[in-house]
């Protein structure tokens, strides 16, 4: 899984913010298993991409960011990776 790959890197100053934005595929259940010091999980239900990204930036503690979104098809997902 992608989360395990990120957390398994030798460079450990990576924070992962997962924003579950109204998906119906069980994303929240899977992501919940990884919540901890380096993984923050947010759940939204309105499906607004920009609001979800703003929420992710608001909770992140890092300076440098990478945003990955999937807005077509189902489910819609947003990934925000930031380096401290």
Secondary structure, DSSP 8 states (H G I E B T S, - for coil): -HHHHHHTSS---EEEEEEEES--SSHHHHHHTT-SSSEEEEEESS--HHHHHHHHHHH---SEEEEEEE-SSSS-EEEEEEE-
